[in-house]
Amino acid sequence: MTTISTRTVAYPADNLTMVGHLALPAGAGRRPGVLIGPEGTGLSDVERRRAEALAELGYVALAFDLHGGRRVEDPEEMLARCLPLLADPDRMRGIGHAALDVLRAEPRADPDRTAAVGYGTGGAVALELGRAGVDLRAIGTVNGLTTGRPGEAARIRCPVWAGVGSEDPIMPPAQREAFAAEMQAAGVDWRLTVYGGALHAFHHPPVDHPTVPGVGHHPRHARRAWRDVLDLLAECLPVTE
């Protein structure tokens, strides 16, 4: 296994002090950078491990924060924080831009070669960076098939891959269709993978706290979704370029 290094990074965003997890690959040269956005409950060891797995593949990866260094595991509190955030593209962009600035300022990261991958709310943040016209090589979103303000998807300058469970009640067929229509109308290079039988947050290991209805882990599809993320990065942001 490749030797990597990690460190905690604090930075301001959304009137909070965010606490992200930065993972660096072995070596001394510059490498492509990847943002990793968490589900609505916030940054956890799941996203930290994903950042570290990407660093082992040669990426500089930053798992970013949503809630000022804390997890919001109570479903009502999580919804009270995330629903207004998801309704405010400018707030999401502010959170995404702040994390992207940290990633691009890292000396090991190539600021001209970055991607954004997110889950749930973190995926919505990644999409809003694209709709803001940020120069990204790829955007990946799982369980975060949000639609933006009219016409702004035309600013997306990179391929977009999206994954969703077929039985996800939070991202139902109508939401999937609206997302696909937005991407298609904007001329985006987009793909949508529907994982049969999977619920919302199917990629996330089981948790020991209450969740909103319709959440459930699907181990097989979780592995497949991770491979799909890696395929997106290998195609659009190869380490060896």
Rosetta blueprint (number, residue, H / E / L):
1 M L
2 T L
3 T L
4 I L
5 S E
6 T E
7 R E
8 T E
9 V E
10 A E
11 Y E
12 P E
13 A E
14 D L
15 N L
16 L E
17 T E
18 M E
19 V E
20 G E
21 H E
22 L E
23 A E
24 L E
25 P L
26 A L
27 G L
28 A L
29 G L
30 R L
31 R E
32 P E
33 G E
34 V E
35 L E
36 I E
37 G E
38 P L
39 E L
40 G L
41 T L
42 G L
43 L L
44 S L
45 D H
46 V H
47 E H
48 R H
49 R H
50 R H
51 A H
52 E H
53 A H
54 L H
55 A H
56 E H
57 L L
58 G L
59 Y L
60 V E
61 A E
62 L E
63 A E
64 F L
65 D L
66 L L
67 H L
68 G L
69 G L
70 R L
71 R L
72 V L
73 E L
74 D L
75 P H
76 E H
77 E H
78 M H
79 L H
80 A H
81 R H
82 C H
83 L H
84 P H
85 L H
86 L H
87 A L
88 D L
89 P H
90 D H
91 R H
92 M H
93 R H
94 G H
95 I H
96 G H
97 H H
98 A H
99 A H
100 L H
101 D H
102 V H
103 L H
104 R H
105 A H
106 E L
107 P L
108 R L
109 A E
110 D E
111 P E
112 D E
113 R E
114 T E
115 A E
116 A E
117 V E
118 G E
119 Y E
120 G L
121 T H
122 G H
123 G H
124 A H
125 V H
126 A H
127 L H
128 E H
129 L H
130 G H
131 R H
132 A L
133 G L
134 V L
135 D L
136 L L
137 R L
138 A E
139 I E
140 G E
141 T E
142 V E
143 N L
144 G L
145 L L
146 T L
147 T L
148 G L
149 R L
150 P L
151 G L
152 E H
153 A H
154 A H
155 R H
156 I L
157 R L
158 C L
159 P L
160 V E
161 W E
162 A E
163 G E
164 V E
165 G E
166 S L
167 E L
168 D L
169 P L
170 I L
171 M L
172 P L
173 P H
174 A H
175 Q H
176 R H
177 E H
178 A H
179 F H
180 A H
181 A H
182 E H
183 M H
184 Q H
185 A H
186 A L
187 G L
188 V L
189 D L
190 W E
191 R E
192 L E
193 T E
194 V E
195 Y E
196 G L
197 G L
198 A L
199 L L
200 H E
201 A L
202 F L
203 H L
204 H L
205 P L
206 P L
207 V L
208 D L
209 H L
210 P L
211 T L
212 V L
213 P L
214 G L
215 V E
216 G L
217 H L
218 H L
219 P H
220 R H
221 H H
222 A H
223 R H
224 R H
225 A H
226 W H
227 R H
228 D H
229 V H
230 L H
231 D H
232 L H
233 L H
234 A H
235 E H
236 C H
237 L L
238 P L
239 V L
240 T L
241 E L
